[in-house]
Amino acid sequence: MRMWQGVCGISSLSGIVSPAYTICIPNSSAINTQFIYFLFKLPKMINEFYRYSQGLVDDTLGLKFSYFAEIKINIPTIEYQNQTANILLNYKKALQSQKQGLIQKLLTGEWRVKIDE
């Protein structure tokens, strides 16, 4: 797994398999997958993934499940996870909306970008 590069994801499909990635199925009564997704993107977590990865050079580093399972993290209550995940998802949606609006204004020429030469 290349989690040390911030690579992780969530699939809503069942039966997903991958030769390149480890597929984990969390206990949904104790773990909010969206919360864990955001947690795994934090620089502190990415650093932990890097520390536990193995390989000769960065390009060959991989985090095997046996080492991934050794990483200790404090998991808050499911209520806190749900609340935090909802807040972060709302911020993410707002940022995506602003980005889309900005792209549209730039592509239609409504806004112009000055380029200093």
DSSP file (Angstrom, degrees, kcal/mol; ACC not computed):
  #  RESIDUE AA STRUCTURE BP1 BP2  ACC     N-H-->O    O-->H-N    N-H-->O    O-->H-N    TCO  KAPPA ALPHA  PHI   PSI    X-CA   Y-CA   Z-CA
    1    1 A M              0   0    0      0, 0.0    62,-2.2     0, 0.0     3,-0.3   0.000 360.0 360.0 360.0 140.7    0.0    0.0    0.0
    2    2 A R    > > +     0   0    0      1,-0.2     3,-1.9    60,-0.2     5,-1.3  -0.239 360.0 134.2-102.2  43.3    1.3    3.5   -0.8
    3    3 A M  G > 5 +     0   0    0      1,-0.3     3,-2.1     3,-0.2    -1,-0.2   0.744  60.2  72.8 -66.2 -22.7   -0.4    5.1    2.1
    4    4 A W  G 3 5S+     0   0    0     -3,-0.3    -1,-0.3    45,-0.3    46,-0.1   0.637  95.8  53.2 -67.1 -12.1    2.8    7.0    2.9
    5    5 A Q  G < 5S-     0   0    0     -3,-1.9    -1,-0.3     2,-0.1    -2,-0.2   0.313 127.3-101.6 -99.0   5.1    1.9    9.1   -0.2
    6    6 A G  T < 5S+     0   0    0     -3,-2.1     2,-0.8     1,-0.3    -3,-0.2   0.637  73.0 150.4  83.9  14.9   -1.6    9.8    1.2
    7    7 A V      < +     0   0    0     -5,-1.3     2,-0.3     2,-0.0    -1,-0.3  -0.736  14.9 118.0 -88.6 112.6   -3.2    7.2   -1.1
    8    8 A C        -     0   0    0     -2,-0.8     2,-0.3    -3,-0.1    13,-0.0  -0.954  31.9-177.6-160.2 163.2   -6.3    5.7    0.4
    9    9 A G        -     0   0    0     -2,-0.3     2,-0.4     2,-0.0    -2,-0.0  -0.970  23.1-123.6-158.9 171.5   -9.9    5.6   -0.6
   10   10 A I        -     0   0    0     -2,-0.3     2,-0.4    24,-0.0    -2,-0.0  -0.986  19.9-164.0-125.0 133.8  -13.4    4.5    0.3
   11   11 A S        -     0   0    0     -2,-0.4     5,-0.1     2,-0.1    -2,-0.0  -0.967  15.2-161.8-118.3 134.9  -15.6    2.3   -2.0
   12   12 A S        +     0   0    0     -2,-0.4     2,-0.2     2,-0.1    -1,-0.1   0.477  69.0  95.5 -87.9  -2.7  -19.3    1.9   -1.6
   13   13 A L        -     0   0    0      1,-0.0     3,-0.4     2,-0.0     2,-0.3  -0.604  69.6-136.8 -87.7 147.5  -19.2   -1.2   -3.7
   14   14 A S  S    S+     0   0    0     -2,-0.2    -2,-0.1     1,-0.2    -1,-0.0  -0.731  82.2  37.2 -98.8 154.9  -19.0   -4.7   -2.2
   15   15 A G  S    S+     0   0    0     -2,-0.3     2,-0.2     1,-0.3    -1,-0.2   0.627  75.1 160.4  83.4  13.8  -16.7   -7.4   -3.5
   16   16 A I        +     0   0    0     -3,-0.4     2,-0.3    -5,-0.1    -1,-0.3  -0.495  12.3 178.1 -71.2 134.6  -13.9   -5.0   -4.4
   17   17 A V        -     0   0    0     -2,-0.2     5,-0.1     5,-0.0     0, 0.0  -0.946   7.2-176.7-132.2 156.4  -10.5   -6.7   -4.8
   18   18 A S        -     0   0    0     -2,-0.3     5,-0.1     3,-0.3    -2,-0.0  -0.957  26.3-155.1-154.2 133.4   -7.1   -5.2   -5.7
   19   19 A P  S    S+     0   0    0      0, 0.0    -1,-0.1     0, 0.0     3,-0.0   0.703 102.2  44.6 -76.9 -17.9   -3.6   -6.7   -6.3
   20   20 A A  S    S+     0   0    0      1,-0.1     2,-0.3     2,-0.0   -18,-0.1   0.706 113.2  44.9 -98.1 -23.1   -2.0   -3.4   -5.4
   21   21 A Y  S    S-     0   0    0    -20,-0.1     2,-0.5   -19,-0.0    -3,-0.3  -0.900  75.3-120.3-127.8 151.4   -4.0   -2.4   -2.3
   22   22 A T        -     0   0    0     -2,-0.3     2,-0.6    -5,-0.1    -5,-0.0  -0.766  26.9-143.2 -86.7 131.4   -5.2   -4.0    0.9
   23   23 A I        -     0   0    0     -2,-0.5     2,-0.4    -5,-0.1    -5,-0.0  -0.860  18.6-170.8 -98.5 122.7   -9.0   -3.9    1.3
   24   24 A C        -     0   0    0     -2,-0.6    -2,-0.0     2,-0.0     0, 0.0  -0.923  12.9-157.6-115.0 138.9  -10.1   -3.3    4.9
   25   25 A I        -     0   0    0     -2,-0.4     2,-0.0     2,-0.0    -2,-0.0  -0.941  20.1-150.0-115.2 108.2  -13.7   -3.6    6.1
   26   26 A P        -     0   0    0      0, 0.0     2,-0.9     0, 0.0     7,-0.1  -0.318  27.4 -98.8 -77.4 159.9  -14.2   -1.6    9.3
   27   27 A N    >>  -     0   0    0      1,-0.2     4,-2.2     2,-0.1     3,-1.9  -0.690  35.6-156.0 -73.4 105.8  -16.7   -2.4   12.0
   28   28 A S  T 34 S+     0   0    0     -2,-0.9    -1,-0.2     1,-0.3     5,-0.1   0.658  87.6  61.3 -67.5 -15.6  -19.4    0.1   11.0
   29   29 A S  T 34 S+     0   0    0      1,-0.1    -1,-0.3     3,-0.0    49,-0.2   0.663 120.5  24.7 -81.5 -14.2  -20.8    0.2   14.6
   30   30 A A  T <4 S+     0   0    0     -3,-1.9     2,-0.4     1,-0.2    -2,-0.2   0.556 119.2  57.0-120.8 -15.9  -17.5    1.6   15.9
   31   31 A I     <  -     0   0    0     -4,-2.2     2,-0.7    50,-0.0    -1,-0.2  -0.976  58.2-154.3-129.3 128.0  -15.9    3.2   12.8
   32   32 A N     >  -     0   0    0     -2,-0.4     4,-2.2     1,-0.1     3,-0.2  -0.896  15.1-152.7 -94.1 115.2  -17.1    6.0   10.5
   33   33 A T  H  > S+     0   0    0     -2,-0.7     4,-2.5     1,-0.2    -1,-0.1   0.842  93.4  54.4 -62.3 -34.4  -15.2    5.4    7.3
   34   34 A Q  H  > S+     0   0    0      2,-0.2     4,-2.3     1,-0.2    -1,-0.2   0.911 108.2  49.8 -64.7 -40.9  -15.4    9.0    6.3
   35   35 A F  H  > S+     0   0    0     -3,-0.2     4,-2.6     1,-0.2    -2,-0.2   0.938 111.9  47.5 -60.8 -47.1  -13.8   10.0    9.6
   36   36 A I  H  X S+     0   0    0     -4,-2.2     4,-2.8     2,-0.2    -2,-0.2   0.884 108.3  56.2 -62.9 -38.8  -11.0    7.4    9.1
   37   37 A Y  H  X S+     0   0    0     -4,-2.5     4,-0.6     2,-0.2    -1,-0.2   0.947 111.5  42.1 -56.9 -50.0  -10.5    8.7    5.5
   38   38 A F  H >< S+     0   0    0     -4,-2.3     3,-0.9     1,-0.2     4,-0.4   0.894 113.5  53.5 -65.3 -39.4   -9.9   12.2    6.7
   39   39 A L  H >< S+     0   0    0     -4,-2.6     3,-1.4     1,-0.2     6,-0.3   0.906 105.3  53.8 -60.2 -43.3   -7.7   11.0    9.6
   40   40 A F  H 3< S+     0   0    0     -4,-2.8    -1,-0.2     1,-0.3    -2,-0.2   0.629 102.6  59.3 -70.2 -12.9   -5.5    9.0    7.2
   41   41 A K  T << S+     0   0    0     -3,-0.9    -1,-0.3    -4,-0.6    -2,-0.2   0.544  80.1 109.8 -90.1  -8.9   -4.9   12.2    5.2
   42   42 A L  S <> S-     0   0    0     -3,-1.4     4,-2.5    -4,-0.4     3,-0.5  -0.418  77.5-124.7 -67.9 141.2   -3.4   14.0    8.1
   43   43 A P  H  > S+     0   0    0      0, 0.0     4,-2.4     0, 0.0     5,-0.2   0.858 110.9  57.3 -53.8 -37.2    0.4   14.6    7.9
   44   44 A K  H  > S+     0   0    0      2,-0.2     4,-1.6     1,-0.2     5,-0.1   0.912 110.3  43.2 -61.2 -42.3    0.9   12.9   11.2
   45   45 A M  H  > S+     0   0    0     -3,-0.5     4,-2.7    -6,-0.3     5,-0.2   0.911 111.5  53.2 -70.7 -42.2   -0.8    9.7   10.0
   46   46 A I  H  X S+     0   0    0     -4,-2.5     4,-2.1     1,-0.2    -2,-0.2   0.889 108.1  52.3 -60.5 -38.0    1.0    9.9    6.6
   47   47 A N  H  X S+     0   0    0     -4,-2.4     4,-2.5    -5,-0.2    -1,-0.2   0.900 108.9  50.0 -63.1 -40.9    4.3   10.1    8.5
   48   48 A E  H  X S+     0   0    0     -4,-1.6     4,-1.8     2,-0.2    -2,-0.2   0.919 109.2  51.1 -63.0 -43.2    3.4    7.0   10.5
   49   49 A F  H  X S+     0   0    0     -4,-2.7     4,-0.7     1,-0.2   -45,-0.3   0.898 110.7  49.8 -60.8 -39.7    2.5    5.1    7.3
   50   50 A Y  H >< S+     0   0    0     -4,-2.1     3,-0.9     1,-0.2    -2,-0.2   0.928 108.1  52.8 -63.5 -45.5    5.9    6.2    6.0
   51   51 A R  H 3< S+     0   0    0     -4,-2.5    -1,-0.2     1,-0.2    -2,-0.2   0.838 113.4  43.3 -60.3 -34.3    7.7    5.0    9.1
   52   52 A Y  H 3< S+     0   0    0     -4,-1.8    12,-0.3    -5,-0.1    -1,-0.2   0.506  94.3 102.4 -92.0  -4.8    6.1    1.5    8.9
   53   53 A S    <<  -     0   0    0     -3,-0.9     2,-0.4    -4,-0.7    10,-0.2  -0.415  59.2-146.5 -79.2 156.4    6.6    1.1    5.2
   54   54 A Q  B     +A   62   0A   0      8,-2.8     8,-2.0     6,-0.1     2,-0.2  -0.944  38.6 103.5-125.6 145.6    9.3   -1.1    3.7
   55   55 A G        -     0   0    0     -2,-0.4     6,-0.2     6,-0.2     3,-0.1  -0.766  66.5-103.7 158.3 161.0   11.4   -0.8    0.6
   56   56 A L  S    S+     0   0    0     -2,-0.2     2,-0.3     1,-0.1    -1,-0.1   0.897 102.0   9.6 -74.0 -41.3   14.9    0.2   -0.6
   57   57 A V  S >> S-     0   0    0     -3,-0.1     3,-1.7     1,-0.0     4,-0.6  -0.876  88.1 -95.9-134.0 166.4   13.9    3.6   -2.0
   58   58 A D  G >4 S+     0   0    0     -2,-0.3     3,-1.2     1,-0.3    -1,-0.0   0.856 120.2  59.9 -52.3 -38.8   10.8    5.7   -1.8
   59   59 A D  G 34 S+     0   0    0      1,-0.3    -1,-0.3    -4,-0.0    -4,-0.0   0.760 110.8  40.6 -64.9 -23.2    9.5    4.4   -5.1
   60   60 A T  G <4 S+     0   0    0     -3,-1.7    -1,-0.3     2,-0.0    -2,-0.2   0.385  85.5 125.5-105.1   3.4    9.4    0.9   -3.8
   61   61 A L    <<  +     0   0    0     -3,-1.2     2,-0.3    -4,-0.6    -6,-0.2  -0.368  33.0 173.3 -64.5 139.2    8.1    1.6   -0.4
   62   62 A G  B     -A   54   0A   0     -8,-2.0    -8,-2.8   -12,-0.1     2,-0.8  -0.995  30.2-136.2-146.0 146.5    5.0   -0.3    0.6
   63   63 A L        -     0   0    0    -62,-2.2   -10,-0.1    -2,-0.3   -60,-0.1  -0.883  24.4-151.9-105.6 104.4    3.0   -0.7    3.8
   64   64 A K    >>  -     0   0    0     -2,-0.8     4,-2.7   -12,-0.3     3,-0.7  -0.408  23.9-115.9 -73.4 151.8    2.1   -4.3    4.3
   65   65 A F  H 3> S+     0   0    0      1,-0.3     4,-2.9     2,-0.2     5,-0.2   0.869 113.5  60.4 -58.5 -37.7   -1.1   -5.0    6.3
   66   66 A S  H 34 S+     0   0    0      1,-0.2     4,-0.4     2,-0.2    -1,-0.3   0.877 112.5  38.7 -59.6 -36.7    0.8   -6.7    9.1
   67   67 A Y  H X> S+     0   0    0     -3,-0.7     3,-0.9     2,-0.2     4,-0.6   0.864 112.7  56.2 -79.3 -38.0    2.7   -3.4    9.7
   68   68 A F  H >< S+     0   0    0     -4,-2.7     3,-1.2     1,-0.2    -2,-0.2   0.901 103.7  55.6 -56.8 -41.6   -0.4   -1.3    9.1
   69   69 A A  T 3< S+     0   0    0     -4,-2.9    -1,-0.2     1,-0.3    -2,-0.2   0.707 100.1  60.9 -67.2 -20.1   -2.2   -3.3   11.8
   70   70 A E  T <4 S+     0   0    0     -3,-0.9     2,-0.3    -4,-0.4    -1,-0.3   0.673  77.8 105.9 -79.6 -17.5    0.6   -2.4   14.3
   71   71 A I    <<  -     0   0    0     -3,-1.2     2,-0.5    -4,-0.6   -22,-0.0  -0.485  65.4-143.4 -70.7 124.2    0.0    1.4   14.0
   72   72 A K        +     0   0    0     -2,-0.3     2,-0.4     2,-0.0    -2,-0.1  -0.755  25.4 170.3 -91.8 128.3   -1.7    2.6   17.1
   73   73 A I        -     0   0    0     -2,-0.5     2,-0.6     2,-0.0   -28,-0.0  -0.993  34.5-121.5-135.2 146.1   -4.4    5.4   16.7
   74   74 A N        -     0   0    0     -2,-0.4    -2,-0.0     1,-0.0     0, 0.0  -0.766  27.0-159.4 -85.9 121.5   -6.8    6.8   19.2
   75   75 A I        -     0   0    0     -2,-0.6     3,-0.1   -44,-0.0    -2,-0.0  -0.899   8.0-145.7-104.2 119.7  -10.3    6.4   17.9
   76   76 A P        -     0   0    0      0, 0.0     5,-0.0     0, 0.0    -1,-0.0  -0.143  41.1 -65.8 -73.0 178.0  -13.0    8.7   19.4
   77   77 A T     >  -     0   0    0      1,-0.1     4,-2.5     4,-0.1     5,-0.2  -0.190  46.2-113.1 -60.8 156.8  -16.5    7.6   20.0
   78   78 A I  H  > S+     0   0    0      1,-0.2     4,-2.7     2,-0.2     5,-0.2   0.841 117.9  57.5 -62.1 -32.9  -18.7    6.9   17.0
   79   79 A E  H  > S+     0   0    0      2,-0.2     4,-2.4     1,-0.2    -1,-0.2   0.935 108.6  44.7 -63.1 -45.8  -20.8   10.0   17.8
   80   80 A Y  H  > S+     0   0    0      2,-0.2     4,-2.7     1,-0.2     5,-0.2   0.907 112.9  51.8 -64.9 -41.7  -17.7   12.2   17.7
   81   81 A Q  H  X S+     0   0    0     -4,-2.5     4,-2.9     2,-0.2     5,-0.2   0.932 110.7  48.2 -59.2 -46.6  -16.6   10.5   14.5
   82   82 A N  H  X S+     0   0    0     -4,-2.7     4,-2.3     2,-0.2    -2,-0.2   0.925 113.4  47.0 -60.9 -45.9  -20.0   11.1   12.8
   83   83 A Q  H  X S+     0   0    0     -4,-2.4     4,-2.0     2,-0.2    -2,-0.2   0.931 115.5  44.8 -62.6 -47.2  -20.1   14.7   13.9
   84   84 A T  H  X S+     0   0    0     -4,-2.7     4,-2.6     1,-0.2     5,-0.2   0.913 112.4  51.2 -65.1 -43.9  -16.5   15.5   12.7
   85   85 A A  H  X S+     0   0    0     -4,-2.9     4,-2.7    -5,-0.2    -1,-0.2   0.903 109.2  51.4 -61.8 -41.3  -17.0   13.6    9.4
   86   86 A N  H  X S+     0   0    0     -4,-2.3     4,-2.2    -5,-0.2    -1,-0.2   0.916 110.8  48.1 -62.6 -43.1  -20.2   15.6    8.7
   87   87 A I  H  X S+     0   0    0     -4,-2.0     4,-2.2     2,-0.2    -2,-0.2   0.944 114.3  45.7 -61.4 -48.3  -18.4   18.9    9.3
   88   88 A L  H  X S+     0   0    0     -4,-2.6     4,-2.4     1,-0.2    -2,-0.2   0.876 111.5  51.8 -65.6 -38.0  -15.5   17.9    7.1
   89   89 A L  H  X S+     0   0    0     -4,-2.7     4,-2.5    -5,-0.2    -1,-0.2   0.895 109.0  51.1 -65.0 -39.0  -17.7   16.6    4.3
   90   90 A N  H  X S+     0   0    0     -4,-2.2     4,-2.3     2,-0.2    -2,-0.2   0.912 111.4  47.4 -64.4 -42.0  -19.7   19.9    4.4
   91   91 A Y  H  X S+     0   0    0     -4,-2.2     4,-2.5     2,-0.2    -2,-0.2   0.910 111.4  51.4 -62.7 -42.0  -16.4   21.9    4.1
   92   92 A K  H  X S+     0   0    0     -4,-2.4     4,-2.3     1,-0.2    -2,-0.2   0.918 110.6  47.9 -62.3 -43.6  -15.2   19.6    1.3
   93   93 A K  H  X S+     0   0    0     -4,-2.5     4,-2.3     2,-0.2    -1,-0.2   0.902 111.3  51.0 -63.5 -41.3  -18.5   20.1   -0.6
   94   94 A A  H  X S+     0   0    0     -4,-2.3     4,-2.3     1,-0.2    -2,-0.2   0.910 111.0  48.1 -63.5 -42.3  -18.3   23.9   -0.2
   95   95 A L  H  X S+     0   0    0     -4,-2.5     4,-2.5     2,-0.2    -1,-0.2   0.895 110.9  50.8 -64.6 -40.2  -14.8   24.0   -1.5
   96   96 A Q  H  X S+     0   0    0     -4,-2.3     4,-2.4     2,-0.2    -2,-0.2   0.894 110.4  50.1 -64.1 -39.3  -15.7   21.8   -4.5
   97   97 A S  H  X S+     0   0    0     -4,-2.3     4,-2.3     2,-0.2    -2,-0.2   0.919 111.8  47.0 -65.1 -44.2  -18.6   24.2   -5.2
   98   98 A Q  H  X S+     0   0    0     -4,-2.3     4,-2.4     2,-0.2    -2,-0.2   0.901 111.9  51.2 -63.9 -40.5  -16.3   27.3   -5.0
   99   99 A K  H  X S+     0   0    0     -4,-2.5     4,-2.6     2,-0.2    -2,-0.2   0.921 109.8  49.4 -62.4 -44.4  -13.7   25.6   -7.2
  100  100 A Q  H  X S+     0   0    0     -4,-2.4     4,-2.3     1,-0.2    -2,-0.2   0.909 111.6  49.1 -62.5 -42.3  -16.4   24.7   -9.8
  101  101 A G  H  X S+     0   0    0     -4,-2.3     4,-2.2     2,-0.2    -1,-0.2   0.904 111.5  49.1 -63.6 -41.6  -17.6   28.3   -9.8
  102  102 A L  H  X S+     0   0    0     -4,-2.4     4,-2.3     2,-0.2    -2,-0.2   0.919 110.6  50.2 -63.9 -44.6  -14.1   29.7  -10.2
  103  103 A I  H  X S+     0   0    0     -4,-2.6     4,-2.7     1,-0.2     5,-0.2   0.913 110.3  50.6 -60.6 -42.8  -13.3   27.3  -13.1
  104  104 A Q  H  X S+     0   0    0     -4,-2.3     4,-2.2     1,-0.2     6,-0.3   0.916 110.4  48.8 -63.3 -43.0  -16.5   28.3  -14.8
  105  105 A K  H  X>S+     0   0    0     -4,-2.2     6,-1.9     1,-0.2     5,-0.9   0.878 114.2  46.5 -65.3 -36.9  -15.8   32.0  -14.5
  106  106 A L  H  <5S+     0   0    0     -4,-2.3     3,-0.5     4,-0.2    -2,-0.2   0.907 113.6  47.6 -70.7 -41.3  -12.2   31.5  -15.8
  107  107 A L  H  <5S+     0   0    0     -4,-2.7    -2,-0.2     1,-0.2    -1,-0.2   0.834 112.3  48.6 -71.0 -32.2  -13.3   29.3  -18.7
  108  108 A T  H  <5S-     0   0    0     -4,-2.2    -1,-0.2    -5,-0.2    -2,-0.2   0.570 112.4-117.9 -83.4  -8.1  -16.1   31.7  -19.8
  109  109 A G  T  <5S+     0   0    0     -4,-0.5    -3,-0.2    -3,-0.5    -4,-0.1   0.483  79.9 125.1  85.2   2.3  -13.8   34.7  -19.7
  110  110 A E  S   <S+     0   0    0     -5,-0.9     2,-0.4    -6,-0.3    -4,-0.2   0.877  80.1  34.4 -60.7 -36.4  -15.8   36.4  -16.9
  111  111 A W  S    S-     0   0    0     -6,-1.9     2,-0.4    -9,-0.1    -2,-0.2  -0.942  78.1-158.7-117.1 142.2  -12.6   36.5  -14.9
  112  112 A R        -     0   0    0     -2,-0.4     2,-0.6    -3,-0.0    -6,-0.1  -0.915  10.0-139.5-119.2 147.4   -9.2   37.0  -16.4
  113  113 A V        -     0   0    0     -2,-0.4     2,-0.4    -7,-0.1    -2,-0.0  -0.927  15.6-139.2-108.3 123.8   -5.8   36.1  -14.9
  114  114 A K        -     0   0    0     -2,-0.6     2,-0.6     1,-0.0    -2,-0.0  -0.671  13.8-156.5 -81.5 132.7   -3.0   38.5  -15.4
  115  115 A I        -     0   0    0     -2,-0.4     2,-0.4     2,-0.0    -2,-0.0  -0.944   8.0-143.8-112.7 116.4    0.3   36.8  -16.1
  116  116 A D              0   0    0     -2,-0.6    -2,-0.0     1,-0.1     0, 0.0  -0.628 360.0 360.0 -78.5 131.1    3.4   38.8  -15.3
  117  117 A E              0   0    0     -2,-0.4    -1,-0.1     0, 0.0    -2,-0.0   0.414 360.0 360.0-107.3 360.0    6.2   38.3  -17.7
